[in-house]
Amino acid sequence: MSMFKFIAEIREFFNPYLACQLCAIGRQQYYGLCHDCWTELPWQHELVYKQQMCFYSACRYCYPMDRIIQQFKYQQQLQFQALLAGLLLQLQLPKVQALVAMPISTQRLNTRGYNQALLIAKIIAKVRNIPIWQPIIRTHQHAQTGLNRFERLDNIYHQFHIKPRLDRHYHHILIIDDVVTTGNSILALKHSLTLLGCTQIYACCIAHTPS
């Protein structure tokens, strides 16, 4: 018997029934969810195209994914990070040299306490044995209200900056994000990574808002 199986059986003995994190009725089977809740998630079965880019997306951004992500992102409900990472692990992601988590500004980091995309990326990196690379910093994220499409895109482009000193460089990378709405942030991040010499840039998200 392997050590991992032994530990799992010990946990099962002392916790024979762990309730589903969504319905609180069924038994946890898939990253904290019961079989029914897992099956009924709003799965995205095709690639998503936004801003002339192709995205890998696990789900559509609707109930219950919107509630789960909001609680994880804004209410410190960190028990959902295993589930959210597990959703990405269901995707047939491309082979890359490194993962790049969508950066957030220092202001938002101080307010929230963590970068939600980076937490998820760390789990993916550990499971897939891929390094995390964060060569881009993000400055203050200004409100987009009242701006037209081109002004919003220009605003976002100016938020991303290459770090002055980098000890590593990769050419094939995968961007990890939580939610993709317009795709502007990933497009701007891709532009900065291209300036660093990245030649193959893929992007994936936990959920996306339908066009």
Wavefront OBJ file of the C-alpha trace (Angstrom):
o trace
v 0.000 0.000 0.000
v 1.366 3.406 -0.975
v 1.797 6.131 1.630
v -0.705 8.370 -0.204
v -3.366 5.648 -0.184
v -2.693 4.925 3.481
v -3.119 8.606 4.401
v -6.305 8.788 2.341
v -7.751 5.774 4.156
v -6.861 7.261 7.553
v -8.632 10.493 6.609
v -11.613 8.477 5.407
v -11.765 6.644 8.747
v -11.872 9.817 10.829
v -13.944 11.800 8.301
v -16.229 9.214 6.707
v -18.538 11.916 5.353
v -17.431 15.324 4.132
v -20.374 17.346 2.853
v -20.274 18.992 -0.559
v -19.105 22.618 -0.415
v -22.053 23.688 -2.577
v -25.166 21.733 -1.654
v -23.961 20.540 1.786
v -25.940 17.352 1.147
v -23.938 15.078 -1.103
v -20.575 13.605 -0.284
v -17.390 15.266 -1.541
v -15.938 13.409 -4.507
v -14.404 16.000 -6.836
v -12.304 18.757 -5.273
v -14.864 19.425 -2.547
v -17.996 18.876 -4.647
v -20.383 15.952 -4.771
v -20.974 14.073 -8.008
v -24.204 15.904 -8.864
v -22.846 19.424 -8.259
v -19.672 18.622 -10.192
v -21.628 17.245 -13.144
v -24.001 20.218 -13.234
v -21.291 22.888 -13.367
v -21.579 25.143 -16.463
v -18.764 23.407 -18.315
v -17.250 25.052 -21.376
v -16.610 22.343 -23.950
v -15.021 24.464 -26.676
v -12.220 26.988 -26.950
v -13.181 30.628 -26.426
v -12.212 33.421 -28.826
v -11.883 37.018 -27.638
v -9.736 39.868 -28.961
v -8.489 37.592 -31.759
v -7.074 35.274 -29.108
v -7.937 31.698 -28.271
v -8.565 30.899 -24.600
v -8.883 27.674 -22.684
v -11.824 28.068 -20.302
v -13.121 25.488 -17.839
v -16.605 26.954 -17.317
v -18.979 29.742 -18.222
v -19.269 32.569 -15.716
v -22.752 31.890 -14.387
v -24.284 30.192 -11.358
v -22.745 28.596 -9.377
v -19.313 29.500 -10.761
v -19.906 33.234 -10.383
v -20.737 32.810 -6.705
v -17.786 30.497 -6.037
v -15.271 32.799 -7.731
v -16.643 35.917 -6.041
v -16.435 34.300 -2.615
v -12.908 33.077 -3.309
v -11.796 36.402 -4.752
v -13.438 38.942 -2.455
v -14.480 37.103 0.712
v -11.319 35.103 1.487
v -13.117 31.789 0.986
v -9.839 30.034 0.249
v -11.323 26.569 0.651
v -12.395 26.891 -2.996
v -8.859 27.123 -4.381
v -8.502 23.341 -4.741
v -11.766 23.223 -6.697
v -10.826 26.118 -8.977
v -7.415 24.635 -9.693
v -9.046 21.255 -10.242
v -11.278 22.746 -12.912
v -8.254 23.958 -14.865
v -6.621 20.559 -14.497
v -9.540 19.062 -16.440
v -8.489 21.033 -19.519
v -6.162 19.696 -22.194
v -3.659 22.472 -21.599
v -0.661 22.876 -23.917
v 2.839 21.946 -22.821
v 4.737 25.076 -21.809
v 7.941 26.079 -20.059
v 6.354 28.274 -17.369
v 3.101 29.625 -15.954
v 2.369 33.346 -15.658
v -0.404 34.304 -13.241
v -2.347 37.431 -14.169
v -0.728 40.151 -11.998
v -2.741 42.568 -9.881
v -1.729 46.000 -8.642
v -0.093 46.512 -5.260
v -3.178 48.434 -4.175
v -5.478 45.511 -4.888
v -2.999 43.073 -3.392
v -2.951 45.054 -0.145
v -6.744 45.269 -0.102
v -7.413 41.633 -0.959
v -4.416 40.071 0.732
v -3.540 37.738 -2.143
v -3.481 37.379 -5.901
v -6.231 34.876 -6.639
v -4.743 33.848 -9.991
v -1.349 33.230 -8.403
v -2.850 30.953 -5.736
v -4.409 28.831 -8.464
v -1.242 28.895 -10.575
v 0.816 27.576 -7.661
v -1.369 24.488 -7.437
v -1.189 23.898 -11.190
v 2.579 24.391 -11.110
v 3.001 21.820 -8.348
v 0.808 19.210 -10.016
v 2.323 19.669 -13.487
v 5.865 20.338 -12.244
v 6.089 23.630 -14.138
v 7.774 26.778 -12.753
v 5.892 30.000 -12.118
v 7.331 33.083 -13.801
v 6.152 36.577 -12.889
v 8.169 38.999 -15.076
v 5.423 41.633 -15.288
v 4.187 44.031 -12.614
v 0.872 45.852 -12.707
v 0.365 49.431 -11.587
v -2.795 51.034 -10.222
v -5.886 49.635 -11.920
v -7.994 52.690 -12.728
v -11.749 52.555 -13.167
v -12.885 52.005 -16.754
v -16.264 53.722 -16.374
v -16.997 56.248 -19.108
v -14.180 55.126 -21.410
v -14.751 53.838 -24.916
v -13.264 50.561 -26.132
v -9.981 52.040 -27.363
v -9.534 54.175 -24.233
v -10.135 51.150 -22.010
v -7.603 49.080 -23.930
v -5.014 51.886 -23.821
v -5.622 52.275 -20.090
v -4.998 48.579 -19.490
v -1.903 48.481 -21.709
v -0.284 51.178 -19.558
v -0.851 49.134 -16.394
v 1.636 46.396 -17.324
v 5.388 46.923 -16.968
v 8.352 44.600 -17.383
v 10.404 44.120 -14.231
v 13.813 45.816 -14.516
v 15.836 42.727 -13.612
v 14.996 39.187 -14.627
v 17.170 36.174 -13.882
v 15.143 33.795 -16.067
v 13.529 33.930 -19.482
v 11.026 31.554 -21.066
v 9.619 31.423 -24.575
v 6.580 29.149 -24.233
v 4.236 30.225 -21.451
v 0.659 29.808 -20.237
v -1.223 32.725 -18.663
v -3.479 31.785 -15.733
v -6.474 34.013 -14.954
v -9.639 33.587 -12.933
v -12.272 35.255 -15.124
v -12.035 36.552 -18.685
v -14.620 39.180 -19.608
v -13.426 41.239 -22.579
v -9.975 39.684 -22.867
v -8.306 43.109 -22.696
v -6.125 42.283 -19.684
v -4.771 39.098 -21.223
v -4.184 40.870 -24.528
v -2.176 43.586 -22.749
v -0.215 41.028 -20.741
v 0.501 39.068 -23.909
v 1.881 42.239 -25.501
v 4.324 42.748 -22.609
v 5.398 39.104 -22.719
v 5.998 39.375 -26.456
v 8.364 42.273 -25.796
v 10.294 39.900 -23.518
v 10.783 37.460 -26.370
v 7.992 34.987 -25.630
v 7.045 33.297 -28.885
v 4.230 30.959 -27.838
v 1.730 32.477 -25.415
v -1.382 30.596 -24.359
v -4.086 31.664 -21.909
v -6.551 29.822 -19.719
v -9.175 30.886 -17.218
v -11.495 29.260 -14.735
v -14.542 30.924 -16.268
v -15.437 33.378 -19.000
v -18.388 35.640 -19.634
v -20.184 34.691 -22.860
v -19.913 37.282 -25.631
l 1 2 3 4 5 6 7 8 9 10 11 12 13 14 15 16 17 18 19 20 21 22 23 24 25 26 27 28 29 30 31 32 33 34 35 36 37 38 39 40 41 42 43 44 45 46 47 48 49 50 51 52 53 54 55 56 57 58 59 60 61 62 63 64 65 66 67 68 69 70 71 72 73 74 75 76 77 78 79 80 81 82 83 84 85 86 87 88 89 90 91 92 93 94 95 96 97 98 99 100 101 102 103 104 105 106 107 108 109 110 111 112 113 114 115 116 117 118 119 120 121 122 123 124 125 126 127 128 129 130 131 132 133 134 135 136 137 138 139 140 141 142 143 144 145 146 147 148 149 150 151 152 153 154 155 156 157 158 159 160 161 162 163 164 165 166 167 168 169 170 171 172 173 174 175 176 177 178 179 180 181 182 183 184 185 186 187 188 189 190 191 192 193 194 195 196 197 198 199 200 201 202 203 204 205 206 207 208 209 210 211
